[in-house]
Amino acid sequence: MAVNIEIRQKKLFKKEITVPGIAELKNLSFGVANENYVIIEGETGKYTILYDKESIGRGFEVWIEDKDIFMRLPLPSTAGDIVKFYTLIECLCGKMGVKEFIREGEKVPVEYCNMFIQQDTDASIEAIEEITSSILSGESKQFFIFGAVNPVALGVKEVNKIAGNMDYFEELLHELQTLDLYYASPRFYKKENGELFGMYFIEEDLVTAVPYSPYVLFEMDEEVNEWYMYLPGGITVSYDNFIEKAPHVRDYDDVRFITTLSEDDIMKIADEYSVDVDSGEAVKKYYWGKMIDTGSWHSDKIVRLSLPLEKKCGYNHLSAMLIWAAKRNMLSDRLKEAFDGVEDIISGGQTDVRDLIHTNEFFRGELRTYHFNDEIREFIKKYYIFNTQNENGYPYCVDMNAENYFGEKYGSDEFKNEAYLFVPYDEKYIDNMSGYIDRAYERFLKGEF
């Protein structure tokens, strides 16, 4: 159920009316809902959602056609959203020099806005009471409210908390939609045999709301029979196995709970339950901890900026770090168990370690925390940090090495601010970077950072 509004322009304005401009009139935020009804903030689309960040309810849609403004208010809605909807209509009518607008196909005077506020509030109260009755009687298991930011599922606990009260309804929607978390939504793919499957995604240490059981909120042409969770590092597990092992922080709403996965949590799930999606068979997959750096971040610059370099130059400094650790017997036992002879291969000088990082299944183009042993893992986490302005940050040292190599030429236009990619990758480069790392490690051991 929704209320539809149209405001027609009767005169042309020098300044074009835009949806962001409309939102600004009442200091409202805006965005568009993705296919899972989760907001993409700051974007506009065919139907843009306007909402108040100070009291997030369901918001309302606004769009423009032939310079006329259209608005849609979903019901039931919060009292705050209803008032904002009609006060914005009054403001727009004043700006456009009109004294009437079209509501549900009927022309009505602006003066009726207060009456419509009461009507839509009453309709919302009635709808909430019907939802409550349906859930408490067992007629319905839950009811989805499409909030401005993300869907909220009302069940017995939620409707009891609302208790038919509009203020409590508004408080619940605001509370759930302002929690500092990631609202996991499914994506859909096809196997090699053409069967459709659903996939959720999660990251390390990210507070996330995930469903107890996967669900689809929109009609699909094909049925989804298999569901998976994609863990960091390219690891896939069945959704049921994920639910079995994922820590339960607390309920989010009637169909979701909040979880946070540590590196250890992910490692245990990956070690026990990794599967190949196409075959459905268990596979041995290794989780290597949080990402430290990925060569693609750097090699992509070479392509994007049309730099006269091989793409593998983006892996230069990753390689230097890995060689430093391998020569000091500081790679993890987990890596050495998975990749027989890895330390000799890396430190022996016979292999281009950049290619190894890029193509080997145990690196997949990345350096991660569990590629390194306990002795240096904490050092790596603290040292391999971007945006530092001293030698306690490895990327800063990489840039400093480039500045020392090129001298005054360091800032020349030919490097396009990426001089670190141009330093020749050779034994001297490895030695220089190892020197930076050695000195930083000594400071770390002394507790100096």
Rosetta blueprint (number, residue, H / E / L):
1 M L
2 A E
3 V E
4 N E
5 I E
6 E E
7 I E
8 R L
9 Q L
10 K L
11 K L
12 L L
13 F L
14 K L
15 K L
16 E L
17 I L
18 T L
19 V H
20 P H
21 G H
22 I H
23 A H
24 E H
25 L H
26 K L
27 N L
28 L L
29 S E
30 F E
31 G E
32 V E
33 A E
34 N L
35 E L
36 N L
37 Y L
38 V L
39 I E
40 I E
41 E E
42 G L
43 E L
44 T L
45 G L
46 K L
47 Y L
48 T E
49 I E
50 L E
51 Y E
52 D L
53 K L
54 E L
55 S L
56 I L
57 G L
58 R L
59 G L
60 F E
61 E E
62 V E
63 W E
64 I E
65 E E
66 D L
67 K L
68 D E
69 I E
70 F E
71 M E
72 R E
73 L E
74 P E
75 L L
76 P L
77 S L
78 T L
79 A H
80 G H
81 D H
82 I H
83 V H
84 K H
85 F H
86 Y H
87 T H
88 L H
89 I H
90 E H
91 C H
92 L H
93 C H
94 G H
95 K H
96 M H
97 G L
98 V L
99 K L
100 E E
101 F E
102 I E
103 R E
104 E L
105 G L
106 E E
107 K E
108 V E
109 P E
110 V H
111 E H
112 Y H
113 C H
114 N H
115 M H
116 F H
117 I H
118 Q H
119 Q H
120 D H
121 T H
122 D H
123 A H
124 S H
125 I H
126 E H
127 A H
128 I H
129 E H
130 E H
131 I H
132 T H
133 S H
134 S H
135 I H
136 L H
137 S L
138 G L
139 E L
140 S L
141 K L
142 Q L
143 F E
144 F E
145 I E
146 F E
147 G L
148 A L
149 V L
150 N L
151 P E
152 V E
153 A E
154 L E
155 G L
156 V H
157 K H
158 E H
159 V H
160 N H
161 K H
162 I H
163 A L
164 G L
165 N L
166 M H
167 D H
168 Y H
169 F H
170 E H
171 E H
172 L H
173 L H
174 H H
175 E H
176 L H
177 Q H
178 T L
179 L L
180 D L
181 L L
182 Y E
183 Y E
184 A L
185 S L
186 P L
187 R E
188 F E
189 Y E
190 K E
191 K L
192 E L
193 N L
194 G L
195 E L
196 L E
197 F E
198 G E
199 M E
200 Y E
201 F E
202 I L
203 E L
204 E E
205 D L
206 L L
207 V L
208 T E
209 A E
210 V E
211 P E
212 Y L
213 S L
214 P L
215 Y L
216 V L
217 L L
218 F L
219 E L
220 M L
221 D L
222 E L
223 E L
224 V L
225 N L
226 E E
227 W E
228 Y E
229 M E
230 Y E
231 L E
232 P L
233 G L
234 G L
235 I E
236 T E
237 V E
238 S E
239 Y H
240 D H
241 N H
242 F H
243 I H
244 E H
245 K H
246 A L
247 P L
248 H L
249 V L
250 R E
251 D E
252 Y L
253 D L
254 D L
255 V L
256 R E
257 F E
258 I E
259 T E
260 T L
261 L E
262 S L
263 E H
264 D H
265 D H
266 I H
267 M H
268 K H
269 I H
270 A H
271 D H
272 E H
273 Y H
274 S E
275 V E
276 D L
277 V L
278 D L
279 S L
280 G L
281 E L
282 A E
283 V L
284 K L
285 K L
286 Y L
287 Y L
288 W L
289 G L
290 K L
291 M E
292 I E
293 D E
294 T E
295 G H
296 S H
297 W H
298 H H
299 S H
300 D H
301 K H
302 I H
303 V H
304 R H
305 L L
306 S L
307 L L
308 P L
309 L L
310 E L
311 K H
312 K H
313 C H
314 G H
315 Y H
316 N H
317 H H
318 L H
319 S H
320 A H
321 M H
322 L H
323 I H
324 W H
325 A H
326 A H
327 K H
328 R L
329 N L
330 M L
331 L E
332 S L
333 D H
334 R H
335 L H
336 K H
337 E H
338 A H
339 F L
340 D L
341 G L
342 V H
343 E H
344 D H
345 I H
346 I H
347 S H
348 G L
349 G L
350 Q L
351 T L
352 D L
353 V H
354 R H
355 D H
356 L H
357 I H
358 H H
359 T H
360 N L
361 E L
362 F L
363 F L
364 R L
365 G L
366 E E
367 L E
368 R E
369 T H
370 Y H
371 H H
372 F E
373 N L
374 D H
375 E H
376 I H
377 R H
378 E H
379 F H
380 I H
381 K H
382 K H
383 Y H
384 Y L
385 I L
386 F L
387 N L
388 T L
389 Q L
390 N L
391 E L
392 N L
393 G L
394 Y H
395 P H
396 Y H
397 C H
398 V H
399 D H
400 M H
401 N H
402 A H
403 E H
404 N H
405 Y H
406 F H
407 G H
408 E H
409 K H
410 Y H
411 G H
412 S L
413 D H
414 E H
415 F H
416 K L
417 N L
418 E L
419 A H
420 Y H
421 L H
422 F L
423 V L
424 P L
425 Y L
426 D L
427 E H
428 K H
429 Y H
430 I H
431 D H
432 N H
433 M H
434 S H
435 G H
436 Y H
437 I H
438 D H
439 R H
440 A H
441 Y H
442 E H
443 R H
444 F H
445 L H
446 K L
447 G L
448 E L
449 F L
